[in-house]
Amino acid sequence: MSAAAAEAAPSGPGAQPRVLDYCLPIVAFGLLTWIESHLTVDQFPIAYAVKALVVTACLIVFRGPLAEIRVKASEIPASVLIGLIVFALWVGIDRAFSYQHLGSRTAFDPTPLRQSSGWIAFLVVRFYGLVLMVPVMEEIFWRSFMLRYLTQLDFRRLAVGTFSASALWVMVAGSALTHPEWLVAAIASLVYALWLRRTRSLFASIVAHATTNAALGAYVLTTGSWQYW
């Protein structure tokens, strides 16, 4: 079977994840985020819910990489601490230094929803996307797939957390360019990658990433800093 045919073949029980499995969720997320940016503010809650549904479906259907996430309770405390440090750096550096951002986020202010039945539903969906969906999707693509693929094309021969210095810097640059706050995003990406190398655990980097995002979400809600939303 050719390499192309092998990539196209469906993955069965015990089969190795395909390149498509790593890439499709984040491609769907990026496409739907682009569509979202062309909608009105009033359409954002529904658009985000649709995005969360589609990306989650992609993660489930193309679930091969999920097998790389091996839960280990002993890794949680240190990973949470790493995530909180990244959060402090994200907000602190972004507020302390003036630099050109790469565009902007939707900056949706959900305050008008507070008086409606949709308030709790929106928060549940938004924090699900922020704290669970996005960290899993991004860690699978950037830290599991890209780091190894940029190190060696036959990336499956490399254990998670094994990567070259050149792959690290290319991955950091690539992931940073997908965020308006590219500078702090680069720092976050570097920290998560180094934590992955230290622990050899995708679960650990996901917990760190999820903690950063949860803290950022709480910060946005308490301060009204919707530009991070």
C-alpha positions in Angstrom: 0.0 0.0 0.0 1.4 3.5 -0.9 2.0 6.1 1.8 -0.9 8.2 0.5 -3.3 5.2 0.5 -2.2 4.4 4.1 -3.0 7.9 5.2 -6.4 7.8 3.5 -7.3 4.4 4.9 -9.7 4.4 7.9 -8.1 3.7 11.3 -9.4 0.7 13.0 -8.9 -0.7 16.5 -5.2 -0.6 17.3 -4.3 1.3 14.1 -1.9 4.2 14.3 -3.5 7.7 14.1 -3.4 9.2 10.6 -2.1 12.7 9.8 -5.7 13.6 9.1 -6.7 12.7 12.6 -4.3 15.2 14.1 -5.1 18.0 11.6 -8.8 18.0 10.9 -10.1 19.3 14.2 -7.9 22.4 14.2 -8.6 23.0 10.5 -12.3 22.9 11.2 -11.8 25.2 14.2 -9.8 27.7 12.1 -12.3 27.7 9.2 -15.3 28.2 11.6 -13.4 30.9 13.5 -12.9 32.8 10.2 -16.6 32.5 9.3 -17.4 33.6 12.9 -15.4 36.8 12.3 -17.7 37.8 9.4 -20.9 37.4 11.5 -22.6 40.0 13.6 -22.0 40.1 17.3 -25.5 38.9 18.0 -24.8 35.8 16.0 -21.7 34.9 18.0 -23.3 32.7 20.7 -24.9 30.4 18.2 -21.9 30.4 15.9 -19.6 29.5 18.8 -22.0 26.7 19.8 -21.9 25.3 16.3 -18.1 25.5 16.2 -17.9 23.7 19.5 -20.2 21.0 18.2 -18.4 20.5 14.9 -14.9 20.5 16.4 -15.9 18.1 19.2 -17.4 15.8 16.5 -14.1 15.9 14.6 -12.2 15.0 17.8 -14.5 12.0 18.4 -14.7 10.7 14.8 -11.0 11.2 14.2 -10.1 10.1 17.7 -6.9 8.2 17.1 -4.6 10.8 18.8 -6.8 10.7 21.9 -5.1 7.4 22.8 -1.9 9.4 23.4 -3.5 11.2 26.4 -2.7 9.0 29.3 -4.3 10.3 32.6 -1.8 10.4 35.5 -3.1 12.1 38.6 0.4 12.7 40.0 1.1 15.1 37.1 -1.9 17.4 37.8 -0.5 19.6 40.6 2.7 20.7 38.8 0.8 21.1 35.5 -1.8 23.3 37.2 1.1 25.4 38.6 2.7 25.7 35.1 -0.7 26.7 33.7 -1.1 29.5 36.3 2.4 30.8 35.7 1.6 31.0 31.9 -1.6 32.8 32.7 0.2 35.4 34.8 2.8 35.9 32.0 0.1 36.1 29.4 -1.9 38.9 31.1 1.1 40.6 32.7 3.3 40.8 29.5 0.3 41.8 27.3 -0.6 44.6 29.7 2.9 45.8 30.4 4.3 45.9 26.9 2.8 47.6 23.8 3.3 45.5 20.7 1.4 45.1 17.4 -1.1 42.4 17.7 -2.1 40.2 14.7 -5.6 41.4 14.3 -8.1 41.0 17.1 -10.6 38.6 18.6 -14.4 38.8 18.4 -14.3 40.4 21.9 -17.9 39.3 22.5 -19.4 41.0 25.6 -22.0 38.5 27.0 -23.3 41.0 29.6 -26.7 41.5 27.8 -27.3 37.7 28.2 -27.2 38.0 32.0 -31.0 38.7 32.0 -31.9 35.9 29.7 -32.1 32.1 30.0 -29.2 31.8 27.6 -26.6 33.2 30.0 -25.7 29.9 31.8 -25.9 27.9 28.5 -23.5 30.4 26.8 -21.0 30.2 29.7 -21.1 26.4 29.8 -20.4 26.2 26.0 -17.8 28.9 26.1 -15.9 27.5 29.0 -16.2 24.0 27.5 -14.5 25.2 24.4 -11.9 27.3 26.3 -10.9 24.8 28.9 -11.4 21.4 27.3 -11.9 21.5 23.6 -9.2 24.0 22.6 -6.4 22.6 24.9 -7.0 19.0 23.6 -7.2 20.1 20.0 -4.1 22.4 20.1 -1.9 20.1 22.1 -2.7 17.2 19.8 -1.9 19.3 16.7 1.0 21.5 17.8 2.7 19.6 20.6 2.0 15.9 19.6 1.9 16.1 15.8 3.8 19.1 14.6 6.8 18.8 17.0 7.4 15.2 15.9 6.5 15.7 12.2 8.9 18.6 12.0 11.6 16.5 13.6 11.0 13.4 11.5 8.5 12.8 8.7 7.8 9.3 10.0 6.8 11.0 13.2 5.0 7.9 14.7 8.4 6.4 15.3 9.1 9.2 17.9 7.6 9.1 21.3 5.5 12.0 22.4 7.7 14.7 23.8 10.6 13.8 21.5 11.6 16.6 19.1 14.5 18.6 17.7 15.4 22.2 18.6 14.5 23.4 15.0 11.1 21.7 15.3 10.5 23.4 18.6 11.1 26.9 17.2 9.1 26.4 14.0 6.2 25.1 16.0 6.4 28.0 18.5 6.4 30.5 15.6 3.5 28.7 13.8 1.3 28.5 16.9 2.1 32.1 17.9 0.9 33.3 14.5 -2.5 31.9 15.0 -3.1 34.2 18.0 -3.6 38.0 18.0 -1.4 38.1 21.1 1.5 36.5 19.2 4.2 37.4 21.7 2.6 35.9 24.8 1.2 33.0 22.7 4.8 32.2 21.7 5.9 32.1 25.3 3.0 29.9 26.3 3.7 27.5 23.4 7.3 27.3 24.4 6.5 26.6 28.0 3.9 23.9 27.1 6.4 22.2 24.8 9.2 22.2 27.4 6.8 20.8 30.0 5.8 18.1 27.5 9.5 17.3 27.0 10.1 17.1 30.7 7.0 14.9 31.5 6.7 13.0 28.1 3.0 13.3 28.8 0.5 14.9 26.5 -1.9 14.8 29.5 0.4 17.1 31.5 0.6 19.7 28.7 -3.2 19.6 28.2 -3.7 20.2 32.0 -1.3 23.1 31.9 -3.0 24.6 28.8 -6.5 24.0 30.3 -5.5 25.8 33.5 -4.2 28.8 31.7 -7.4 29.1 29.7 -9.6 28.6 32.7 -7.8 31.3 34.6 -7.9 33.6 31.5 -11.7 32.9 31.2 -12.2 33.8 34.9 -10.1 36.9 34.5 -12.2 38.0 31.4 -15.4 37.5 33.3 -14.3 39.4 36.4 -12.6 42.3 34.7 -14.6 42.6 31.5 -11.4 42.2 29.4 -13.4 41.0 26.4 -10.5 41.4 24.1 -9.2 38.0 25.3 -12.6 36.3 24.7 
